[in-house]
Amino acid sequence: MFDQLSKRLSGSLERIRSRGRLTEDNIREAMREVRIALLEADVALPVVKDFIAQTSQRAIGQEVIGSLKPGEALIKVVHEELKRVLGDTHAALDLDKPPPVVILLAGLQGAGKTTTAGKLARLIRERHGKKVMLASCDIYRPAAIDQLETLAEQSESGFFRAEENNDAVAIAQQAVDQARRGFHDVVILDTAGRLAVDAAMMDEIRRVHGAISPTEVLFVVDSMTGQDAANTAKAFHEALPLTGVILTKTDGDARGGAALSVRQITGAPIKFLGTGEKLDGIEPFHPDRLASRILGMGDVLSLVEEVERKVDQKKARKLAGKVGKGSRRFGMDDLRDQLKQMQNLGGVGSLLDKMPGMNRLPEAARAQMDDTQTRRMIAIVDSMTPNERRYPDIIKGSRKRRIAAGSGTQIQDVNRLIKQHKQMQKMMKKVGSKKGMANLMKRLPGGGMPGGGGLGM
């Protein structure tokens, strides 16, 4: 996510970090590079001008030039200005209202409103413990109603289908009444989209809004449309009192222009980022964390939260019990479990996005770190018999040929997996010993101990 912008910005700032002394000319040169990086990322021009003006004013003042480490001080200023543009603080959904809390989704066709409705329903149910109902006010596309019903089932939410579907306002009112009678805490209303902003759509959604007075009015926009996303959001904000924005398809957005433009142009906070098609592909938006990711500092907090939610703790404890217990205890089934846990966390790409400094990896190295290899390794393990998974040493010539054929891979791939498994066995055995654990802790920054600058837990 935002690879191009991250690479250009962090590259420009890294060059200036190493200088022992900064002058106004140095800073202006760096700001020129930052300006080009933002424009190439399709950030709206007014936002770029404001960002450069504010950053330059702070940088040329004593805040940077008077600092003992001016390079790091400049990076700090850029980080804080990015946070300001993105919205300073996390804006959560307002769910502490008498039920049912009504959430109205608006946006153009193809932005991902219907899928986002399903994602939101699942997130609200799982993280807030609320009973959710979905309803569609789209009277133009029957397929959208069917799609939303499927998503309601997948997200374990209620669903409302109107008997008459030619009046969006009536459908919205009936849905809210049904949610009230069914004791639902939240009702999410999906609305019709168009290929472009038009008067008829704006009039319809204004009437729907007036009839139900929703607590949240969220504009769903495709982040890959760049500054067009901000301009469309502005048009909707002029028609509706938007309470927030959801940026979709951010996993495919290498530029990041929409994220940096939409908050400042509309005044409405970004509340969520959508990634992929799966129902768990949505995450709350934290400006400080995204600013860190853009500057290549990673997002360890989000990674930790994701691990806590998605990692199977029972399997993790079982694996921890095998550390140091001897090589035979760690079988191929354990390796497959670890690979699947990684997939649950969004795959290698998602993990790399959140790790500090990963944006500086060479392109060739990043290209090799994709989920294709993970899926191939899982397929190889799945093609083994239970006995082979438990005792990989018995896998010889004929068995390797059968496993390769069954998984659609080559014998070299099977050999590589067996070799990696053996290396993991040895590593786990070493880490399990007191000496091995001591050596591991020494390699961590600050000795790796809490309060020693290491893990910082």
Secondary structure, DSSP 8 states (H G I E B T S, - for coil): --HHHHHHHHHHHHHHHT-S---HHHHHHHHHHHHHHHHHTT--HHHHHHHHHHHHHHHHTHHHHTSSSHHHHHHHHHHHHHHHHHTSS-------SSSSEEEEEE--TTS-HHHHHHHHHHHHHHHH---EEEEE--SS-HHHHHHHHHHHHHTT-EEE--S--S-HHHHHHHHHHHHHHTT-SEEEEE----SS--HHHHHHHHHHHHHH--SEEEEEEEGGGTHHHHHHHHHHHHHS---EEEEE-GGG-SS-HHHHHHHHHH---EEEEE-SSSTT-EEE--HHHHHHHHTT---HHHHHHHHHHHS-HHHHHHHHTTTTS-GGGS-HHHHHHHHHHHHHTTHHHHHHHHSTTGGGS-HHHHHHSSHHHHHHHHHHHHTS-HHHHH-GGG--HHHHHHHHHHHT--HHHHHHHHHHHHHHHHHHHHHHSHHHHHHHHHHSGGGG-TTTTSS--
